């Protein structure tokens, strides 16, 4: 298990900082783990799972269109 900082989250998801926090507030993006002080990081596996879910949703919508 690996923890990643916001910059890496943004690189992996292609989301901006405000979008990451907006989706977290909406409950559709993984929440970070609080480290020492106010520092936070995300569990990389949870972020990757979110990305895979988005790919799956895309593929399901493409299948519905072609049926």
Backbone as a chain_set.jsonl record, in Angstrom:
{"seq": "XXXXXXXXXXXXXXXXXXXXXXXXXXXXXXXXXXXXXXXXXXXXXXXXXXXXXXXXXXXXXXXXXXX", "coords": {"N": [[0.855, -1.17, 0.0], [0.501, 2.181, -0.814], [0.878, 5.633, -0.128], [-0.127, 8.642, -1.676], [0.554, 12.003, -2.649], [-1.316, 15.063, -3.28], [-0.495, 16.19, -5.75], [0.352, 13.949, -7.224], [-2.055, 12.539, -7.274], [-3.541, 14.257, -8.878], [-2.048, 14.053, -11.241], [-2.437, 11.325, -11.896], [-5.221, 11.182, -12.257], [-5.936, 13.22, -13.947], [-7.381, 15.336, -13.034], [-8.084, 18.583, -11.726], [-7.017, 20.435, -8.809], [-9.242, 21.675, -7.486], [-11.357, 20.164, -8.507], [-10.831, 17.608, -7.489], [-11.267, 18.037, -4.725], [-13.928, 18.895, -4.838], [-15.259, 16.582, -5.829], [-14.683, 14.863, -3.72], [-16.143, 16.103, -1.67], [-18.685, 15.672, -2.654], [-18.827, 13.012, -2.263], [-17.951, 11.147, -4.113], [-15.365, 10.569, -4.657], [-12.294, 9.18, -3.433], [-11.463, 9.755, 0.003], [-8.825, 11.544, 1.657], [-6.057, 10.422, 3.735], [-5.213, 11.59, 6.87], [-2.106, 12.784, 7.723], [0.808, 13.527, 9.647], [0.243, 16.488, 11.422], [-1.353, 18.819, 9.346], [-1.038, 17.633, 6.959], [-2.002, 15.661, 4.179], [-2.697, 12.594, 2.415], [-3.455, 10.326, -0.25], [-4.703, 6.986, -0.549], [-3.158, 5.068, -2.837], [-4.197, 2.831, -4.211], [-6.963, 3.149, -3.867], [-7.453, 5.451, -5.347], [-6.716, 4.526, -7.879], [-8.662, 2.555, -8.187], [-10.934, 4.17, -8.363], [-10.401, 5.368, -10.83], [-10.513, 3.079, -12.496], [-13.214, 2.454, -12.137], [-14.394, 4.638, -13.44], [-13.586, 4.097, -16.064], [-14.939, 1.703, -16.47], [-17.605, 2.614, -16.266], [-17.67, 4.214, -18.537], [-17.306, 2.27, -20.545], [-19.603, 0.728, -20.178], [-21.574, 2.591, -20.864], [-21.018, 2.943, -23.549], [-21.619, 0.427, -24.531], [-24.41, 0.401, -24.117], [-25.235, 2.325, -25.916], [-24.6, 1.17, -28.343], [-26.256, -1.003, -28.455]], "CA": [[0.0, 0.0, 0.0], [1.295, 3.394, -0.959], [0.162, 6.893, -0.012], [0.338, 9.609, -2.656], [0.172, 13.387, -2.39], [-2.29, 15.64, -4.199], [0.095, 16.354, -7.083], [0.307, 12.644, -7.885], [-3.483, 12.262, -7.515], [-3.908, 15.063, -10.043], [-1.391, 13.451, -12.412], [-3.056, 10.043, -12.232], [-6.632, 11.309, -12.615], [-6.1, 14.362, -14.86], [-8.284, 16.287, -12.395], [-7.466, 19.705, -11.041], [-7.137, 20.455, -7.35], [-10.613, 21.988, -7.056], [-12.227, 19.04, -8.873], [-10.586, 16.539, -6.52], [-11.958, 18.378, -3.483], [-15.368, 18.926, -5.127], [-15.74, 15.199, -5.889], [-14.628, 14.328, -2.357], [-17.273, 16.674, -0.938], [-19.884, 15.011, -3.177], [-18.764, 11.613, -1.86], [-17.693, 10.27, -5.258], [-13.909, 10.405, -4.796], [-11.72, 8.742, -2.156], [-11.018, 10.761, 0.96], [-7.418, 11.362, 2.022], [-5.647, 10.01, 5.072], [-4.475, 12.665, 7.52], [-0.791, 12.395, 8.228], [1.245, 14.401, 10.733], [-0.216, 17.867, 11.241], [-2.457, 18.982, 8.389], [-0.651, 16.968, 5.722], [-2.87, 14.557, 3.785], [-2.294, 11.799, 1.263], [-4.484, 9.376, -0.672], [-4.287, 5.606, -0.763], [-3.027, 4.96, -4.291], [-5.109, 1.806, -4.699], [-8.322, 3.705, -3.901], [-7.491, 6.374, -6.482], [-6.71, 3.699, -9.082], [-9.978, 1.919, -8.276], [-11.835, 5.213, -8.856], [-10.125, 5.485, -12.265], [-11.062, 1.875, -13.141], [-14.679, 2.602, -12.129], [-14.733, 5.579, -14.509], [-13.408, 3.376, -17.327], [-16.049, 0.747, -16.544], [-18.812, 3.379, -16.573], [-17.567, 4.596, -19.943], [-17.519, 1.086, -21.371], [-21.021, 0.354, -20.06], [-22.391, 3.543, -21.624], [-20.764, 2.674, -24.964], [-22.389, -0.778, -24.849], [-25.816, 0.761, -24.162], [-25.45, 3.109, -27.145], [-24.481, 0.292, -29.518], [-27.271, -2.072, -28.436]], "C": [[0.903, 1.235, 0.0], [0.393, 4.614, -0.825], [0.757, 7.885, -1.01], [-0.214, 10.995, -2.324], [-0.742, 13.897, -3.502], [-1.734, 15.785, -5.617], [0.034, 15.055, -7.866], [-1.134, 12.235, -8.186], [-3.919, 13.004, -8.774], [-3.278, 14.499, -11.32], [-2.088, 12.166, -12.853], [-4.478, 10.195, -12.757], [-6.896, 12.351, -13.691], [-7.142, 15.353, -14.337], [-7.471, 17.432, -11.808], [-7.721, 19.618, -9.547], [-8.589, 20.68, -6.911], [-11.574, 20.853, -7.396], [-12.064, 17.883, -7.901], [-11.383, 16.823, -5.246], [-13.47, 18.449, -3.676], [-15.931, 17.504, -5.132], [-15.682, 14.524, -4.525], [-15.83, 14.812, -1.558], [-18.583, 16.015, -1.366], [-19.918, 13.517, -2.819], [-18.487, 10.64, -2.993], [-16.204, 10.07, -5.532], [-13.339, 10.019, -3.444], [-11.264, 9.912, -1.281], [-9.558, 10.492, 1.332], [-7.251, 10.869, 3.455], [-4.859, 11.174, 5.665], [-3.168, 12.105, 8.072], [-0.434, 13.328, 9.38], [0.821, 15.842, 10.434], [-1.415, 17.928, 10.316], [-2.167, 18.294, 7.062], [-1.579, 15.787, 5.433], [-2.281, 13.836, 2.576], [-3.409, 10.803, 0.978], [-3.891, 7.994, -0.809], [-4.297, 5.386, -2.28], [-4.009, 3.95, -4.878], [-6.543, 2.302, -4.803], [-8.479, 4.665, -5.079], [-7.533, 5.576, -7.79], [-8.049, 2.99, -9.274], [-11.011, 2.916, -8.795], [-11.657, 5.375, -10.374], [-10.718, 4.29, -13.006], [-12.586, 1.925, -13.189], [-15.133, 3.552, -13.238], [-14.609, 4.909, -15.877], [-14.561, 2.404, -17.529], [-17.358, 1.454, -16.891], [-18.82, 3.801, -18.04], [-17.893, 3.43, -20.848], [-18.974, 0.637, -21.335], [-21.898, 1.298, -20.867], [-22.203, 3.333, -23.121], [-21.566, 1.44, -25.38], [-23.871, -0.46, -24.98], [-26.144, 1.508, -25.457], [-25.453, 2.187, -28.364], [-25.512, -0.813, -29.545], [-28.537, -1.655, -29.137]], "O": [[1.907, 1.31, 0.707], [-0.724, 4.628, -1.344], [1.974, 7.966, -1.174], [-1.314, 11.128, -1.787], [-0.916, 13.242, -4.53], [-2.448, 15.523, -6.585], [-0.301, 15.061, -9.05], [-1.406, 11.65, -9.234], [-4.591, 12.435, -9.634], [-3.923, 14.478, -12.369], [-2.302, 11.948, -14.045], [-4.902, 9.42, -13.614], [-7.973, 12.363, -14.287], [-7.718, 16.118, -15.11], [-6.309, 17.26, -11.44], [-8.541, 18.823, -9.087], [-9.1, 19.952, -6.06], [-12.515, 20.604, -6.643], [-13.047, 17.243, -7.527], [-12.091, 15.949, -4.746], [-14.221, 18.098, -2.765], [-16.962, 17.245, -4.51], [-16.539, 13.701, -4.205], [-16.466, 14.03, -0.851], [-19.483, 15.821, -0.549], [-20.922, 12.844, -3.049], [-18.75, 9.444, -2.864], [-15.834, 9.463, -6.537], [-13.835, 10.473, -2.413], [-10.751, 10.917, -1.773], [-9.111, 9.345, 1.322], [-8.18, 10.901, 4.262], [-3.938, 11.687, 5.03], [-3.141, 11.1, 8.782], [-1.334, 13.865, 10.026], [1.02, 16.342, 9.327], [-2.378, 17.18, 10.481], [-2.976, 18.37, 6.137], [-1.901, 15.009, 6.331], [-1.482, 14.392, 1.822], [-4.207, 10.479, 1.857], [-2.717, 7.842, -1.145], [-5.341, 5.509, -2.921], [-4.591, 4.196, -5.935], [-7.265, 1.92, -5.724], [-9.523, 4.687, -5.732], [-8.294, 5.907, -8.699], [-8.517, 2.843, -10.403], [-11.877, 2.545, -9.588], [-12.636, 5.502, -11.11], [-11.362, 4.468, -14.04], [-13.188, 1.489, -14.17], [-16.14, 3.301, -13.898], [-15.443, 5.134, -16.754], [-15.099, 2.292, -18.631], [-18.134, 0.96, -17.709], [-19.857, 3.751, -18.702], [-18.659, 3.568, -21.801], [-19.517, 0.211, -22.355], [-22.865, 0.861, -21.491], [-23.145, 3.528, -23.889], [-22.134, 1.415, -26.472], [-24.534, -0.997, -25.868], [-27.223, 1.329, -26.021], [-26.218, 2.399, -29.306], [-25.641, -1.504, -30.556], [-29.487, -2.434, -29.211]]}, "num_chains": 1, "name": "protein.A"}
